[in-house]
């Protein structure tokens, strides 16, 4: 396989991992806060991996769903 082909496969794989992390984070937020506005769900899906991981680490410190605004 060419380097370009390998690069495209790797990029797709990485993007899939980030999407999976975003979906898991949304589920965790729904469990904690019972309801997550669709606007927040869509924003989470567009965040970079580092921000998703940061929210996941801070989830226990969040007191309200509105505190997510600081990450957007």
Secondary structure, 3 states (H helix, E strand, C coil): CCHHHHHHHHHHHHHHHHHHHHHHHHHHHHHHHCCCCHHHHHHHHHCCHHHHHHHHHHCCCCCCHHHHHHHC
